[in-house]
C-alpha cells in the first residue's frame, strides 16, 4: 500500500526514526485541504512511544480541523537540524515521514496528560506548565495520529 523508499541506501532504521520523533519538537502536519489542495502546517508534537502515536494540540476550529473532519488521512514530517561530517561543508539531515489517520480526542484526562508531555519537551518548569494547562486546557483540541507507515532517511545537502 505504501511505496518503498526509492533511495534505500539512505534509509535509516526504525530505532533512529523513533529517536528523532522523541527528540525533535516541531514538524509539518499535512492534510487534504480546501478543494483538494494540500495544506501543511508547522506544529509542535509529542510522540508516545509506548502506544506508537503522535499527539498535537491546537484550537477547536480552523482550516486544519475542517480538513481532518473531511478526511482523516494525513502525513507528518519532522527532521533534525543536520550535522557536518568531517571536513564536508554540506549538512547531513535525518528526516522521518509518517502516514496515518488522525482523530480528535474528547477524553479530558488524556488531553491534559498529552498536553503536559508536550509542554515538558520545552520546559521543566512545573509551575509554568500547571498554570498554562489550568488556564487553557478547556480551549485545547487534542489530535491523535495513529501511525500506519513510517520511514526515515539521511540525506547529504549538496
N, C-alpha and C positions, 0 to 999 in steps of 0.2 A: 504494500500500500504506500509506503514512504520510500522515496528514492534512496539508493545507496550513494554514499559520497563519491563523487567523480574523482577527486584527487585524494584517494585513500591513503597515500603515504603521509599526508598532512593530518590525518585523523588523530585525535587524542583519545585516551582511554575514558571509560565512563567514570572512573575514580577521579580523573582530572576534571571532567565536566562537573562533577559534584563539588569538587574543591572550589571551582570558580563560582558555582551557584551559592555556596556557603559564604564566600568571601567578598564577592562584588556586591555593591549596594544599589546599582541602577541598571536598567536595561530598557529595551523598547518592546512594548506590547503592541502587536499588530492585529487589527480586526478588519472585517469586511464592512467598510463604512457606507456612507450615503451613495446611492446609485451604483453600488458595486466597486467604488474606488477603495483602495487600501487606505487604512488610517493607522498610522503608527504613532504611539505616544510614549515619550520618555517617562519612566515610572520607577519608583522605589519598590523593592520586593523583599520577601522573606522566603527562603527555601526551607521547608520542613522535610529534613532528610528521612525521618522515621516513616512518614507517610508518602514520601516522594511527591509532594505537592508544592506549588508556589502560591504565595498569598500576596495580594495587593490591597491597598486601601485607597479610597477616594470618595468623591461626592456621590450623592444619591441620584443625580441626574446628569445628563450631558451626552455628547456625541458618542463617547466610548460605551456607555451603558446602553444607549439606543441600539448601537451596532451589536453588542453582546446579546441583547434580548431578541434580536432578529436571527442571529446565527452564533452559536456557542463555540465554533471552531476558531482558534486563534494560533498565532505563533508568537514566540518571545525570544529575544536575543539579548545576551549580555557578553561583555568582553573585558579582558584586563587592560591595563594601561600599556602593556608591552615592555619588553626589555631589549637592550642591546647585548648581543653575544660577541664576546671577544672584541676585536677591533672593527667589527661590522658597523656601518652607520645606520642601516635600516633597523626598524623595530621588529621584533618577533612578537606577534599578538596572538593570544589564545581567545577563542570565542566558543559560545555554546548557542545552539539553536534548538528550541523546543517547539513541538507541535502538540496541541492538546485541546481539551474542552474546558471552558470556564463557566463558572456559575456564581451567582450572588449567594452569600451566606447570611441567613437570618438569625442564627444562634448567637445571642449576645455574649455568652461566655467565650465561645470560640473567637468571636470578633475581638473582644478585649485581649485575649491571650495572644492572638497573632499580631495585633497592633503593638502590643508590648514587645514581642520578639523583634518586630521590625524596628521599633524605636531603639532597642538595645544594640542594633547594628551601628547606630550613630553616636550613642552616648551611654555611659554607665551611671548617669545622674538619675537615680531612682526617684528623687523628689520631683524633678522636672518631668519625668515620664508619667508619674502618677497624676500630676497637675494637668498635663496635656490630655491624658486619657479621660480623666474625670470631666474635663471641660468640653471634649469634642466627640466622645465615643458614640453619643446618640446621633451625631451628624455623619458618621462614617459608614460607608458601604464597603464591606469586605468581599473580595473576589477570590475564589479558589480555582486554580488551574490544575487540572488533573493531566499529568504528562502521559502522552501516548507514544511519543517518539522523541529521542534526544540524540543529538550528535554534536561533536565539537571538533575544532581543528586549530592548528597552529600555522599561521602564515608569516611570511617574511615580506614586509612592506618595502618593495624595491621596484 
